[in-house]
Amino acid sequence: MENNTVKITGKIMETPEYLLTSPDRRKIYKSTIEVMRTSGNMDVIPIQVPEQIVQEIRDNVGGRITIFG
């Protein structure tokens, strides 16, 4: 079986806000990134951020981020 992977690069649009606590007690935050398509159109994509990196995202609102998954 093959696994799909994704790489998205865009601008962090908002400060992460608390979303929920997972069953294993990890806090999850939500934010959005703005991504430009190859066509030139912009998409705003919701993201979920684990507590371990939320401060890094907060410190870089307006900056660029690359997400792998």
C-alpha positions in Angstrom: 0.0 0.0 0.0 1.3 3.5 -0.9 1.1 6.4 1.5 0.3 9.9 0.2 2.3 12.8 1.5 1.8 16.6 1.3 3.9 19.7 1.5 2.2 23.0 1.9 3.9 26.4 2.1 2.1 29.5 3.0 1.7 32.6 5.2 0.4 32.1 8.8 -2.7 34.3 8.9 -3.8 34.3 12.5 -2.6 33.5 16.0 -3.4 30.0 17.0 -6.5 29.5 19.3 -7.2 26.6 21.6 -9.4 24.0 19.9 -9.5 20.8 22.0 -7.7 18.4 24.2 -7.1 15.0 22.6 -7.9 11.7 24.4 -4.2 11.4 25.3 -4.3 14.8 27.0 -2.5 16.8 24.3 -3.8 20.3 23.6 -4.5 21.1 20.0 -4.8 24.6 18.6 -6.3 25.9 15.3 -5.0 28.5 12.9 -5.1 29.2 9.1 -2.5 29.6 6.4 -2.8 31.4 3.1 -1.4 29.3 0.2 -0.9 30.5 -3.4 -1.8 28.0 -6.1 0.3 27.6 -9.2 -2.7 29.4 -11.0 -2.1 32.5 -8.8 -5.3 32.0 -6.8 -5.1 32.0 -3.0 -6.6 29.4 -0.7 -7.0 29.8 3.0 -6.4 26.5 4.7 -7.3 25.6 8.3 -4.6 23.9 10.2 -4.4 22.1 13.6 -1.2 22.7 15.7 0.0 20.6 18.6 0.9 22.4 21.8 4.6 21.7 21.4 5.0 24.1 18.4 2.2 26.6 19.1 4.5 29.2 20.5 6.7 29.1 17.3 3.5 29.6 15.2 2.4 32.6 17.5 5.9 34.2 17.1 5.7 34.0 13.3 2.1 35.2 12.4 2.5 36.9 9.1 5.5 34.8 8.2 5.9 31.8 6.0 5.6 28.2 7.1 6.0 24.8 5.4 3.9 21.9 6.7 4.7 18.3 5.9 2.2 15.5 6.4 
